[in-house]
Structure formats: C-alpha cells, structure tokens
Amino acid sequence: MKVLHTSDLHIQEGNERTINALKEVLRVGREKEVDLVTVGGDLFNSQEDAEMLRPQLREIFRDNPFKVLAIPGNHDQGAFKGNLNWGPDLEVATEEPFEVREFNDENIVALPFKEELTTELYNEIKETSEELSDSCLLLHCTLDIGYSTGGFGEEETIRYFPVTSSTLSEWDFDFILAGHFHSNIDIRRLDGGAEFIYPGSPVSLSWSETEKRKAVLLDLDEKEREEVVLDTFYRDTFEGTIKAGEEEELVRDIRDWIRERSETNSELKVIPKGHIKMDETEFSESIEEAIGGDAEVNHKNYKNVEDVLNHPLFERFKKKLDSKEDIENEERVESKVREAMSRLLAGRELRS
C-alpha cells in the first residue's frame, strides 16, 4: 500500500501555478505507482475557487490509476457540501465527526476540519484508533510544538485545530498525515512510535515557502517513507554574507547558485549582506552580471568600508582581535566594530 501525501495546494482561479501543482502531484503518483494520494486540507483557496474550477477539475480527476482522498481545510470547508461532481477519482471525506476509509486493507481515519478538539471527539478518535489495525489519521491542524506563525505562509495567526504531540501520541496510529503548515516538509517521531508529517505546500504560495517543493511517499506495509521533489513553481532566496576582500568568492557562489536553478520554474532573490572593500558600483555590476537577469537583487544591505579597514584604530583593533583565541563569534564582533567606526567616520566623530 503506497500513499503519496500532500496538502495545502490552495488551488485558485487565475493562478495556473496551483493547478499545475495538482497535475504534477498526480503525475508523480502515477510514476511512483501509488495506490492512493492524500490531501490534508485546503485543496482550494476558497469555496468560490472550488465552485468556479469544479468543471475543469473533473477532467483532471479522471483516468488516474489511484484514488485521491481529501479532507476540507479551513479555507475550503464549505466547498464540498451537496451532490457535486468532482470527477471519479476524487473522494472528499466530509462525514462528521470523522469517517474511516479502507484502501487495500489499510484504514484512513479522515477528519474534516474543525476549530477545536473537544473531549468527546478526542475520546471517539482514541477508541477508533485502538479498534483498527494498520491505520493512519488524515487531518488539518496546528501542532503546538514550537512552530512560528511564519511557517504557515500567509495563513492567519489563529491556530486552527490546535493539538499537541502528547495528545496525538495517545492515539494508536502508524502515521498522522497533516496539513496547514505551508513552509517545508516537517516530520516528527511521536512518543508511541507514530510519525507526524507536514508535507508543506507543493507550490510556493508566498515567500514563506522557499526551496523546491516536495511531497511524501509512504509505504504503509513496510512503515517506510521518502521525500519526493516536485517539478512545481517555487521561490528561493540566496542570502550571502560578504567578507571584505572576498567579494569575488561571493559573486562566484551566487553565479553557481543561479546556474543550479536557471532551468527550473522559480522566482529567485539574491540578498548580499555585509561590508565590502571593492568599489560599490563595480560590486553591484558584478552581481547583476552573475545572475544574468534570472533573479531579483536586494542592494540595500552592503557598503564599502575601505576607509575603516585602512584606519589605524581599526588596524590596532584587528591585530588585538586576531591575537585572542577565546573570542566567540569573532566575525560578528569585527563586523559590529566596522559598522560603528563607519558611522563615526561618516559623522566626522572620528578622524580619518
């Protein structure tokens, strides 16, 4: 029993990238010969998007050699009510409080989105998990184990369906297939042995979702999993700290980073930071040449500090710093001194 797990596609009318992401997930499912694709909520960005795109998706959810099992998320929880035709391959679990779907002797407990976990619901899920063998839980939730709100992309800071790892550990599941966390794949081994899996969005929806997007391939019989890289739109950022006198090395790193991504479906940013010895205009031009128009460059975070580097006071400080062996974050200390002296020189509070 092989399952490909994804979530939070946020398919949106007028955003072809999201529809292409769905097509890519299904393509990978066929390539990997999976038995089932699971979607942990927010297949659509809104109920309106679902309504407008349903006819188009009927053709996408047709003639796949597997079923797609989705649950409603907080964005599309009202989209699946009524006798609607989504195509023969898509099954949406909307039964309350949850339902059990059986695929090849494996049980998927599918929990439609809810605002909170009540004691009654907790007990029902616990009892069901103990009665079943070889089972997974599919849900849309906020796992309260230190995630920052930035991990949820452009989601609201409300913690939808908050659960704790200790609560999930009390349920008897092999895998907990989750959605709502957009950033990147995050897999946690819970007490009791279950694995909790956030796959991240399969397409970059904002600059909170960087790097190539992935889905998670599970072999439920062998209790194994692997991360699968998707050929979908993604955003990525290169942040490089410049060390004065080593500007050419950073430019070379930027050129290599761009070259690795030049043939991909991506939007890229380059952010060089720090102090340079090279002429600012020359350095700026060398970066623009390195990226060849394939990325946006932020030129706000570096400046020439040659006057500081040549100042006798800095030279004495640098000699003293280099003689110490127990200085933590030496480069950070040196950078702060360069910045402070640069300000003093600019304000004519320090002689040249």
BALOBA-1460 file (C-alpha; in Angstrom, 3 decimals):
// residues 352
<rec num="1" residu="m" x="0.000" y="0.000" z="0.000"/>
<rec num="2" residu="k" x="1.775" y="3.130" z="-1.254"/>
<rec num="3" residu="v" x="0.465" y="6.587" z="-0.418"/>
<rec num="4" residu="l" x="1.606" y="9.974" z="-1.708"/>
<rec num="5" residu="h" x="0.765" y="12.682" z="0.825"/>
<rec num="6" residu="t" x="0.400" y="16.385" z="0.042"/>
<rec num="7" residu="s" x="-1.628" y="19.296" z="1.344"/>
<rec num="8" residu="d" x="-2.458" y="22.983" z="1.015"/>
<rec num="9" residu="l" x="-2.462" y="23.340" z="-2.748"/>
<rec num="10" residu="h" x="-4.790" y="26.357" z="-2.389"/>
<rec num="11" residu="i" x="-5.938" y="25.962" z="-5.986"/>
<rec num="12" residu="q" x="-7.085" y="29.374" z="-7.122"/>
<rec num="13" residu="e" x="-8.889" y="30.671" z="-10.180"/>
<rec num="14" residu="g" x="-6.433" y="32.607" z="-12.312"/>
<rec num="15" residu="n" x="-3.403" y="31.053" z="-10.623"/>
<rec num="16" residu="e" x="-2.252" y="28.416" z="-13.089"/>
<rec num="17" residu="r" x="0.699" y="27.531" z="-10.881"/>
<rec num="18" residu="t" x="-1.623" y="25.920" z="-8.333"/>
<rec num="19" residu="i" x="-3.432" y="23.846" z="-10.954"/>
<rec num="20" residu="n" x="-0.106" y="22.766" z="-12.437"/>
<rec num="21" residu="a" x="0.997" y="21.714" z="-8.942"/>
<rec num="22" residu="l" x="-2.016" y="19.405" z="-8.708"/>
<rec num="23" residu="k" x="-1.195" y="17.912" z="-12.112"/>
<rec num="24" residu="e" x="2.406" y="17.352" z="-11.007"/>
<rec num="25" residu="v" x="1.345" y="15.592" z="-7.787"/>
<rec num="26" residu="l" x="-0.867" y="13.265" z="-9.834"/>
<rec num="27" residu="r" x="1.946" y="12.690" z="-12.335"/>
<rec num="28" residu="v" x="4.294" y="11.686" z="-9.520"/>
<rec num="29" residu="g" x="1.584" y="9.420" z="-8.155"/>
<rec num="30" residu="r" x="1.424" y="7.605" z="-11.479"/>
<rec num="31" residu="e" x="5.198" y="7.458" z="-11.771"/>
<rec num="32" residu="k" x="5.583" y="6.006" z="-8.279"/>
<rec num="33" residu="e" x="2.665" y="3.605" z="-8.841"/>
<rec num="34" residu="v" x="0.879" y="4.668" z="-5.680"/>
<rec num="35" residu="d" x="-2.433" y="3.243" z="-4.517"/>
<rec num="36" residu="l" x="-3.675" y="6.494" z="-3.012"/>
<rec num="37" residu="v" x="-2.963" y="10.241" z="-2.918"/>
<rec num="38" residu="t" x="-3.987" y="12.033" z="0.281"/>
<rec num="39" residu="v" x="-4.611" y="15.772" z="0.621"/>
<rec num="40" residu="g" x="-4.535" y="17.125" z="4.166"/>
<rec num="41" residu="g" x="-6.918" y="20.018" z="3.599"/>
<rec num="42" residu="d" x="-7.128" y="23.303" z="1.672"/>
<rec num="43" residu="l" x="-7.218" y="21.737" z="-1.757"/>
<rec num="44" residu="f" x="-8.822" y="25.041" z="-2.769"/>
<rec num="45" residu="n" x="-8.012" y="28.556" z="-1.655"/>
<rec num="46" residu="s" x="-11.697" y="29.348" z="-1.134"/>
<rec num="47" residu="q" x="-15.175" y="27.989" z="-1.633"/>
<rec num="48" residu="e" x="-15.586" y="30.362" z="-4.588"/>
<rec num="49" residu="d" x="-12.470" y="28.985" z="-6.279"/>
<rec num="50" residu="a" x="-13.808" y="25.452" z="-5.852"/>
<rec num="51" residu="e" x="-17.133" y="26.443" z="-7.393"/>
<rec num="52" residu="m" x="-15.554" y="28.076" z="-10.440"/>
<rec num="53" residu="l" x="-12.912" y="25.394" z="-11.070"/>
<rec num="54" residu="r" x="-15.004" y="22.271" z="-10.465"/>
<rec num="55" residu="p" x="-15.781" y="21.640" z="-14.186"/>
<rec num="56" residu="q" x="-12.074" y="21.897" z="-15.085"/>
<rec num="57" residu="l" x="-11.009" y="19.600" z="-12.272"/>
<rec num="58" residu="r" x="-13.449" y="16.874" z="-13.318"/>
<rec num="59" residu="e" x="-11.110" y="16.147" z="-16.226"/>
<rec num="60" residu="i" x="-8.000" y="16.211" z="-14.009"/>
<rec num="61" residu="f" x="-9.578" y="13.793" z="-11.515"/>
<rec num="62" residu="r" x="-10.304" y="11.228" z="-14.211"/>
<rec num="63" residu="d" x="-8.413" y="8.202" z="-15.522"/>
<rec num="64" residu="n" x="-5.821" y="8.168" z="-12.759"/>
<rec num="65" residu="p" x="-4.843" y="4.649" z="-11.603"/>
<rec num="66" residu="f" x="-5.493" y="5.583" z="-7.957"/>
<rec num="67" residu="k" x="-7.969" y="7.453" z="-5.812"/>
<rec num="68" residu="v" x="-7.383" y="10.888" z="-4.288"/>
<rec num="69" residu="l" x="-8.681" y="11.249" z="-0.734"/>
<rec num="70" residu="a" x="-9.022" y="14.825" z="0.524"/>
<rec num="71" residu="i" x="-10.435" y="16.448" z="3.629"/>
<rec num="72" residu="p" x="-11.769" y="20.002" z="3.882"/>
<rec num="73" residu="g" x="-9.409" y="22.558" z="5.425"/>
<rec num="74" residu="n" x="-10.150" y="25.910" z="6.974"/>
<rec num="75" residu="h" x="-10.105" y="27.610" z="3.541"/>
<rec num="76" residu="d" x="-12.441" y="25.263" z="1.674"/>
<rec num="77" residu="q" x="-14.551" y="23.645" z="4.400"/>
<rec num="78" residu="g" x="-17.806" y="24.786" z="2.769"/>
<rec num="79" residu="a" x="-16.854" y="23.788" z="-0.763"/>
<rec num="80" residu="f" x="-17.866" y="20.139" z="-0.716"/>
<rec num="81" residu="k" x="-21.436" y="20.287" z="0.509"/>
<rec num="82" residu="g" x="-24.166" y="18.958" z="-1.721"/>
<rec num="83" residu="n" x="-24.253" y="16.437" z="-4.537"/>
<rec num="84" residu="l" x="-21.333" y="17.802" z="-6.586"/>
<rec num="85" residu="n" x="-19.321" y="16.016" z="-9.265"/>
<rec num="86" residu="w" x="-15.577" y="16.454" z="-8.784"/>
<rec num="87" residu="g" x="-14.561" y="13.651" z="-11.104"/>
<rec num="88" residu="p" x="-14.479" y="9.902" z="-10.448"/>
<rec num="89" residu="d" x="-11.013" y="9.838" z="-8.843"/>
<rec num="90" residu="l" x="-11.536" y="12.422" z="-6.076"/>
<rec num="91" residu="e" x="-13.149" y="11.401" z="-2.805"/>
<rec num="92" residu="v" x="-13.709" y="14.081" z="-0.169"/>
<rec num="93" residu="a" x="-14.314" y="12.919" z="3.406"/>
<rec num="94" residu="t" x="-16.955" y="15.232" z="4.854"/>
<rec num="95" residu="e" x="-18.756" y="12.890" z="7.266"/>
<rec num="96" residu="e" x="-18.928" y="14.143" z="10.852"/>
<rec num="97" residu="p" x="-17.231" y="13.842" z="13.192"/>
<rec num="98" residu="f" x="-14.895" y="11.720" z="11.018"/>
<rec num="99" residu="e" x="-15.032" y="8.675" z="8.794"/>
<rec num="100" residu="v" x="-12.945" y="5.580" z="8.178"/>
<rec num="101" residu="r" x="-11.965" y="4.796" z="4.594"/>
<rec num="102" residu="e" x="-10.436" y="1.421" z="3.749"/>
<rec num="103" residu="f" x="-7.907" y="1.091" z="0.941"/>
<rec num="104" residu="n" x="-6.149" y="-2.240" z="0.345"/>
<rec num="105" residu="d" x="-6.674" y="-3.367" z="3.951"/>
<rec num="106" residu="e" x="-5.286" y="-0.083" z="5.273"/>
<rec num="107" residu="n" x="-7.591" y="2.242" z="7.207"/>
<rec num="108" residu="i" x="-7.523" y="6.009" z="6.800"/>
<rec num="109" residu="v" x="-9.332" y="7.909" z="9.543"/>
<rec num="110" residu="a" x="-10.296" y="11.127" z="7.755"/>
<rec num="111" residu="l" x="-11.098" y="14.090" z="9.987"/>
<rec num="112" residu="p" x="-12.742" y="17.079" z="8.256"/>
<rec num="113" residu="f" x="-11.537" y="20.453" z="9.501"/>
<rec num="114" residu="k" x="-12.767" y="21.640" z="12.881"/>
<rec num="115" residu="e" x="-11.964" y="24.658" z="15.007"/>
<rec num="116" residu="e" x="-11.024" y="22.685" z="18.116"/>
<rec num="117" residu="l" x="-10.519" y="19.254" z="19.590"/>
<rec num="118" residu="t" x="-13.255" y="18.547" z="22.117"/>
<rec num="119" residu="t" x="-13.031" y="15.899" z="24.822"/>
<rec num="120" residu="e" x="-15.801" y="13.950" z="23.110"/>
<rec num="121" residu="l" x="-14.006" y="13.980" z="19.765"/>
<rec num="122" residu="y" x="-10.709" y="13.061" z="21.411"/>
<rec num="123" residu="n" x="-12.299" y="10.001" z="23.013"/>
<rec num="124" residu="e" x="-14.023" y="8.914" z="19.786"/>
<rec num="125" residu="i" x="-10.791" y="9.105" z="17.797"/>
<rec num="126" residu="k" x="-8.849" y="7.273" z="20.526"/>
<rec num="127" residu="e" x="-11.401" y="4.480" z="20.662"/>
<rec num="128" residu="t" x="-11.482" y="4.128" z="16.878"/>
<rec num="129" residu="s" x="-7.677" y="4.087" z="16.605"/>
<rec num="130" residu="e" x="-7.474" y="1.271" z="19.167"/>
<rec num="131" residu="e" x="-10.091" y="-0.797" z="17.334"/>
<rec num="132" residu="l" x="-8.342" y="-0.536" z="13.956"/>
<rec num="133" residu="s" x="-5.129" y="-2.128" z="12.817"/>
<rec num="134" residu="d" x="-2.818" y="-0.615" z="10.211"/>
<rec num="135" residu="s" x="-4.329" y="2.864" z="10.284"/>
<rec num="136" residu="c" x="-3.428" y="6.460" z="9.514"/>
<rec num="137" residu="l" x="-5.029" y="9.735" z="10.577"/>
<rec num="138" residu="l" x="-5.633" y="12.452" z="7.973"/>
<rec num="139" residu="l" x="-6.250" y="15.902" z="9.475"/>
<rec num="140" residu="h" x="-5.756" y="19.680" z="9.121"/>
<rec num="141" residu="c" x="-4.263" y="21.110" z="12.302"/>
<rec num="142" residu="t" x="-1.774" y="23.263" z="14.158"/>
<rec num="143" residu="l" x="0.739" y="21.140" z="16.029"/>
<rec num="144" residu="d" x="1.820" y="23.102" z="19.103"/>
<rec num="145" residu="i" x="5.461" y="22.146" z="19.290"/>
<rec num="146" residu="g" x="7.117" y="25.492" z="18.786"/>
<rec num="147" residu="y" x="6.206" y="26.316" z="15.205"/>
<rec num="148" residu="s" x="6.393" y="30.039" z="14.463"/>
<rec num="149" residu="t" x="3.436" y="31.561" z="12.661"/>
<rec num="150" residu="g" x="5.765" y="32.299" z="9.737"/>
<rec num="151" residu="g" x="5.691" y="28.611" z="8.882"/>
<rec num="152" residu="f" x="2.063" y="28.896" z="7.867"/>
<rec num="153" residu="g" x="2.809" y="31.185" z="4.930"/>
<rec num="154" residu="e" x="0.128" y="33.811" z="4.583"/>
<rec num="155" residu="e" x="-2.249" y="31.976" z="6.919"/>
<rec num="156" residu="e" x="-3.826" y="33.919" z="9.750"/>
<rec num="157" residu="t" x="-2.128" y="33.733" z="13.117"/>
<rec num="158" residu="i" x="-5.163" y="31.864" z="14.504"/>
<rec num="159" residu="r" x="-4.065" y="28.377" z="15.494"/>
<rec num="160" residu="y" x="-6.650" y="26.263" z="13.731"/>
<rec num="161" residu="f" x="-7.478" y="22.954" z="15.436"/>
<rec num="162" residu="p" x="-4.538" y="23.133" z="17.869"/>
<rec num="163" residu="v" x="-3.272" y="19.766" z="19.079"/>
<rec num="164" residu="t" x="-0.197" y="18.725" z="20.995"/>
<rec num="165" residu="s" x="2.258" y="15.971" z="20.241"/>
<rec num="166" residu="s" x="1.426" y="14.345" z="23.581"/>
<rec num="167" residu="t" x="-2.266" y="14.183" z="22.628"/>
<rec num="168" residu="l" x="-1.514" y="12.606" z="19.266"/>
<rec num="169" residu="s" x="0.792" y="10.102" z="20.946"/>
<rec num="170" residu="e" x="-2.176" y="8.757" z="22.903"/>
<rec num="171" residu="w" x="-3.889" y="7.670" z="19.678"/>
<rec num="172" residu="d" x="-2.879" y="4.396" z="18.065"/>
<rec num="173" residu="f" x="-1.931" y="5.395" z="14.501"/>
<rec num="174" residu="d" x="1.076" y="4.453" z="12.384"/>
<rec num="175" residu="f" x="1.195" y="7.776" z="10.533"/>
<rec num="176" residu="i" x="-0.521" y="11.108" z="11.073"/>
<rec num="177" residu="l" x="-0.859" y="12.820" z="7.700"/>
<rec num="178" residu="a" x="-1.400" y="16.502" z="8.354"/>
<rec num="179" residu="g" x="-1.947" y="19.765" z="6.563"/>
<rec num="180" residu="h" x="-1.965" y="23.518" z="7.290"/>
<rec num="181" residu="f" x="1.791" y="24.092" z="7.695"/>
<rec num="182" residu="h" x="2.975" y="25.563" z="4.376"/>
<rec num="183" residu="s" x="6.700" y="26.062" z="4.668"/>
<rec num="184" residu="n" x="8.615" y="22.814" z="4.131"/>
<rec num="185" residu="i" x="8.358" y="19.142" z="4.985"/>
<rec num="186" residu="d" x="8.475" y="18.579" z="8.726"/>
<rec num="187" residu="i" x="8.362" y="15.053" z="10.156"/>
<rec num="188" residu="r" x="8.223" y="14.319" z="13.880"/>
<rec num="189" residu="r" x="8.523" y="10.969" z="15.621"/>
<rec num="190" residu="l" x="5.947" y="10.977" z="18.411"/>
<rec num="191" residu="d" x="6.028" y="9.049" z="21.656"/>
<rec num="192" residu="g" x="4.459" y="5.703" z="20.916"/>
<rec num="193" residu="g" x="6.122" y="5.407" z="17.500"/>
<rec num="194" residu="a" x="3.771" y="7.260" z="15.153"/>
<rec num="195" residu="e" x="5.217" y="9.718" z="12.660"/>
<rec num="196" residu="f" x="3.576" y="13.119" z="12.254"/>
<rec num="197" residu="i" x="4.025" y="14.507" z="8.733"/>
<rec num="198" residu="y" x="3.561" y="18.045" z="7.447"/>
<rec num="199" residu="p" x="4.364" y="17.864" z="3.703"/>
<rec num="200" residu="g" x="4.337" y="21.636" z="3.151"/>
<rec num="201" residu="s" x="2.598" y="23.189" z="0.152"/>
<rec num="202" residu="p" x="3.530" y="21.598" z="-3.187"/>
<rec num="203" residu="v" x="3.781" y="25.081" z="-4.741"/>
<rec num="204" residu="s" x="5.193" y="28.327" z="-3.359"/>
<rec num="205" residu="l" x="2.219" y="30.461" z="-2.399"/>
<rec num="206" residu="s" x="4.320" y="33.242" z="-0.850"/>
<rec num="207" residu="w" x="7.913" y="33.965" z="0.122"/>
<rec num="208" residu="s" x="7.318" y="31.905" z="3.263"/>
<rec num="209" residu="e" x="7.545" y="28.772" z="1.099"/>
<rec num="210" residu="t" x="11.072" y="28.634" z="-0.286"/>
<rec num="211" residu="e" x="13.174" y="25.920" z="-1.926"/>
<rec num="212" residu="k" x="11.967" y="23.159" z="-4.232"/>
<rec num="213" residu="r" x="8.630" y="21.782" z="-3.169"/>
<rec num="214" residu="k" x="8.091" y="18.183" z="-2.102"/>
<rec num="215" residu="a" x="5.532" y="15.522" z="-1.277"/>
<rec num="216" residu="v" x="5.920" y="12.490" z="0.995"/>
<rec num="217" residu="l" x="5.775" y="8.939" z="-0.356"/>
<rec num="218" residu="l" x="4.781" y="6.295" z="2.206"/>
<rec num="219" residu="d" x="4.931" y="2.528" z="2.091"/>
<rec num="220" residu="l" x="2.371" y="1.622" z="4.748"/>
<rec num="221" residu="d" x="3.225" y="-2.084" z="4.696"/>
<rec num="222" residu="e" x="6.923" y="-1.521" z="5.349"/>
<rec num="223" residu="k" x="6.315" y="1.596" z="7.509"/>
<rec num="224" residu="e" x="8.783" y="3.496" z="5.335"/>
<rec num="225" residu="r" x="8.720" y="6.926" z="3.731"/>
<rec num="226" residu="e" x="10.706" y="9.148" z="1.426"/>
<rec num="227" residu="e" x="10.591" y="12.769" z="0.293"/>
<rec num="228" residu="v" x="9.830" y="13.320" z="-3.396"/>
<rec num="229" residu="v" x="10.933" y="16.523" z="-5.137"/>
<rec num="230" residu="l" x="8.185" y="18.065" z="-7.292"/>
<rec num="231" residu="d" x="8.642" y="19.934" z="-10.549"/>
<rec num="232" residu="t" x="6.438" y="22.834" z="-9.465"/>
<rec num="233" residu="f" x="6.828" y="26.575" z="-9.097"/>
<rec num="234" residu="y" x="8.921" y="27.578" z="-6.101"/>
<rec num="235" residu="r" x="10.632" y="30.612" z="-4.653"/>
<rec num="236" residu="d" x="14.140" y="30.656" z="-3.267"/>
<rec num="237" residu="t" x="16.491" y="33.152" z="-1.653"/>
<rec num="238" residu="f" x="20.266" y="33.360" z="-1.571"/>
<rec num="239" residu="e" x="21.500" y="35.306" z="1.460"/>
<rec num="240" residu="g" x="25.254" y="35.692" z="1.460"/>
<rec num="241" residu="t" x="27.424" y="37.481" z="3.994"/>
<rec num="242" residu="i" x="30.321" y="39.305" z="2.385"/>
<rec num="243" residu="k" x="33.731" y="39.415" z="3.987"/>
<rec num="244" residu="a" x="35.699" y="42.476" z="2.907"/>
<rec num="245" residu="g" x="38.301" y="41.472" z="0.358"/>
<rec num="246" residu="e" x="36.471" y="38.247" z="-0.570"/>
<rec num="247" residu="e" x="33.815" y="39.773" z="-2.815"/>
<rec num="248" residu="e" x="34.774" y="37.684" z="-5.833"/>
<rec num="249" residu="e" x="34.155" y="34.479" z="-3.877"/>
<rec num="250" residu="l" x="30.622" y="35.584" z="-3.030"/>
<rec num="251" residu="v" x="29.933" y="36.537" z="-6.647"/>
<rec num="252" residu="r" x="31.140" y="33.088" z="-7.706"/>
<rec num="253" residu="d" x="28.831" y="31.452" z="-5.145"/>
<rec num="254" residu="i" x="25.904" y="33.495" z="-6.463"/>
<rec num="255" residu="r" x="26.711" y="32.512" z="-10.052"/>
<rec num="256" residu="d" x="26.817" y="28.806" z="-9.106"/>
<rec num="257" residu="w" x="23.547" y="29.090" z="-7.136"/>
<rec num="258" residu="i" x="21.803" y="30.735" z="-10.086"/>
<rec num="259" residu="r" x="23.198" y="28.171" z="-12.528"/>
<rec num="260" residu="e" x="21.730" y="25.312" z="-10.476"/>
<rec num="261" residu="r" x="18.260" y="26.888" z="-10.729"/>
<rec num="262" residu="s" x="18.317" y="28.512" z="-14.157"/>
<rec num="263" residu="e" x="16.265" y="25.769" z="-15.837"/>
<rec num="264" residu="t" x="13.658" y="25.477" z="-13.071"/>
<rec num="265" residu="n" x="10.228" y="27.037" z="-12.668"/>
<rec num="266" residu="s" x="11.205" y="29.514" z="-9.977"/>
<rec num="267" residu="e" x="11.339" y="33.073" z="-8.720"/>
<rec num="268" residu="l" x="14.662" y="33.936" z="-7.113"/>
<rec num="269" residu="k" x="16.079" y="36.602" z="-4.823"/>
<rec num="270" residu="v" x="19.706" y="37.388" z="-4.037"/>
<rec num="271" residu="i" x="20.498" y="39.330" z="-0.860"/>
<rec num="272" residu="p" x="24.206" y="40.107" z="-0.317"/>
<rec num="273" residu="k" x="24.934" y="41.469" z="3.171"/>
<rec num="274" residu="g" x="27.923" y="42.945" z="4.910"/>
<rec num="275" residu="h" x="30.946" y="45.140" z="4.227"/>
<rec num="276" residu="i" x="32.987" y="45.265" z="1.049"/>
<rec num="277" residu="k" x="36.395" y="46.546" z="0.045"/>
<rec num="278" residu="m" x="35.561" y="46.610" z="-3.666"/>
<rec num="279" residu="d" x="34.079" y="49.724" z="-5.292"/>
<rec num="280" residu="e" x="30.305" y="49.620" z="-4.675"/>
<rec num="281" residu="t" x="29.362" y="50.222" z="-8.310"/>
<rec num="282" residu="e" x="31.787" y="47.568" z="-9.514"/>
<rec num="283" residu="f" x="30.475" y="45.082" z="-6.946"/>
<rec num="284" residu="s" x="26.852" y="45.796" z="-7.883"/>
<rec num="285" residu="e" x="27.585" y="45.317" z="-11.581"/>
<rec num="286" residu="s" x="29.445" y="42.062" z="-10.936"/>
<rec num="287" residu="i" x="26.415" y="40.642" z="-9.084"/>
<rec num="288" residu="e" x="23.991" y="41.711" z="-11.801"/>
<rec num="289" residu="e" x="26.239" y="40.060" z="-14.372"/>
<rec num="290" residu="a" x="26.390" y="36.865" z="-12.290"/>
<rec num="291" residu="i" x="22.608" y="36.497" z="-12.071"/>
<rec num="292" residu="g" x="22.061" y="37.338" z="-15.756"/>
<rec num="293" residu="g" x="18.559" y="38.662" z="-15.148"/>
<rec num="294" residu="d" x="17.404" y="35.397" z="-13.550"/>
<rec num="295" residu="a" x="16.859" y="36.848" z="-10.064"/>
<rec num="296" residu="e" x="15.930" y="39.974" z="-8.180"/>
<rec num="297" residu="v" x="18.797" y="41.523" z="-6.222"/>
<rec num="298" residu="n" x="18.485" y="43.487" z="-2.999"/>
<rec num="299" residu="h" x="21.345" y="46.000" z="-2.892"/>
<rec num="300" residu="k" x="20.377" y="47.540" z="0.464"/>
<rec num="301" residu="n" x="22.492" y="45.506" z="2.832"/>
<rec num="302" residu="y" x="26.129" y="46.062" z="1.885"/>
<rec num="303" residu="k" x="28.505" y="49.002" z="1.726"/>
<rec num="304" residu="n" x="32.125" y="49.861" z="1.142"/>
<rec num="305" residu="v" x="34.165" y="50.239" z="4.356"/>
<rec num="306" residu="e" x="37.645" y="50.643" z="2.915"/>
<rec num="307" residu="d" x="38.183" y="53.837" z="4.921"/>
<rec num="308" residu="v" x="37.523" y="51.855" z="8.103"/>
<rec num="309" residu="l" x="39.784" y="48.964" z="7.088"/>
<rec num="310" residu="n" x="42.662" y="51.397" z="6.448"/>
<rec num="311" residu="h" x="42.140" y="53.370" z="9.653"/>
<rec num="312" residu="p" x="44.980" y="53.000" z="12.215"/>
<rec num="313" residu="l" x="42.498" y="52.479" z="15.051"/>
<rec num="314" residu="f" x="40.836" y="49.576" z="13.241"/>
<rec num="315" residu="e" x="44.200" y="48.088" z="12.343"/>
<rec num="316" residu="r" x="45.171" y="48.092" z="16.043"/>
<rec num="317" residu="f" x="41.795" y="46.574" z="16.969"/>
<rec num="318" residu="k" x="42.141" y="43.893" z="14.289"/>
<rec num="319" residu="k" x="45.635" y="42.971" z="15.464"/>
<rec num="320" residu="k" x="44.377" y="42.654" z="19.043"/>
<rec num="321" residu="l" x="41.338" y="40.601" z="17.971"/>
<rec num="322" residu="d" x="43.459" y="38.190" z="15.940"/>
<rec num="323" residu="s" x="45.729" y="37.611" z="18.928"/>
<rec num="324" residu="k" x="42.859" y="36.347" z="21.074"/>
<rec num="325" residu="e" x="41.948" y="32.669" z="20.865"/>
<rec num="326" residu="d" x="38.849" y="32.644" z="23.070"/>
<rec num="327" residu="i" x="36.674" y="35.191" z="21.244"/>
<rec num="328" residu="e" x="33.249" y="33.775" z="20.340"/>
<rec num="329" residu="n" x="31.645" y="34.946" z="17.060"/>
<rec num="330" residu="e" x="34.809" y="36.750" z="16.043"/>
<rec num="331" residu="e" x="33.450" y="37.749" z="12.636"/>
<rec num="332" residu="r" x="30.316" y="39.203" z="14.253"/>
<rec num="333" residu="v" x="32.403" y="41.258" z="16.685"/>
<rec num="334" residu="e" x="34.565" y="42.552" z="13.858"/>
<rec num="335" residu="s" x="31.508" y="43.412" z="11.766"/>
<rec num="336" residu="k" x="29.987" y="45.452" z="14.606"/>
<rec num="337" residu="v" x="33.214" y="47.387" z="15.058"/>
<rec num="338" residu="r" x="33.413" y="48.095" z="11.317"/>
<rec num="339" residu="e" x="29.829" y="49.353" z="11.367"/>
<rec num="340" residu="a" x="30.397" y="51.538" z="14.426"/>
<rec num="341" residu="m" x="33.549" y="53.085" z="13.002"/>
<rec num="342" residu="s" x="31.834" y="53.641" z="9.666"/>
<rec num="343" residu="r" x="29.126" y="55.660" z="11.436"/>
<rec num="344" residu="l" x="31.693" y="57.645" z="13.410"/>
<rec num="345" residu="l" x="33.678" y="58.485" z="10.291"/>
<rec num="346" residu="a" x="30.543" y="59.471" z="8.398"/>
<rec num="347" residu="g" x="29.540" y="61.783" z="11.282"/>
<rec num="348" residu="r" x="33.069" y="63.171" z="11.478"/>
<rec num="349" residu="e" x="33.283" y="61.986" z="15.074"/>
<rec num="350" residu="l" x="36.431" y="60.048" z="14.277"/>
<rec num="351" residu="r" x="39.438" y="61.435" z="12.496"/>
<rec num="352" residu="s" x="40.327" y="59.906" z="9.154"/>
